[in-house]
């Protein structure tokens, strides 16, 4: 039987929309996982990428805002949601040069997450992903 992760109660925390908060968001989610589990490293990477994407895609005038990170472990699956108050700027796929140092975060999410997606509205967006936990 498959559990509907979208209805799981998430443990949530708000962070200032600043690059130095990426590491704090990663530690927050890491605290809910068993160290050494198969999902531990993957989850940390994907939290970094989704929070960074939220920072990069935000409307510049809203740089003083916040973002919220939530996670839940249900059964053998971790769900993480990163929500921002960045307004109506739509998430977009960008083309990057081969030698570009950045811009591949959501490609990593697509490759490593069991499931992922984006919910957008006029008040912001939520990037979410799920990772299967098979060890630990």
Secondary structure as UniProt FT lines:
FT   HELIX           5..7
FT   STRAND          11..16
FT   TURN            19..20
FT   HELIX           21..30
FT   TURN            31..32
FT   TURN            35..36
FT   HELIX           38..57
FT   HELIX           60..62
FT   TURN            63..64
FT   STRAND          66..74
FT   TURN            75..76
FT   STRAND          77..84
FT   TURN            87..88
FT   TURN            98..99
FT   HELIX           105..112
FT   STRAND          115..121
FT   TURN            122..123
FT   STRAND          124..132
//
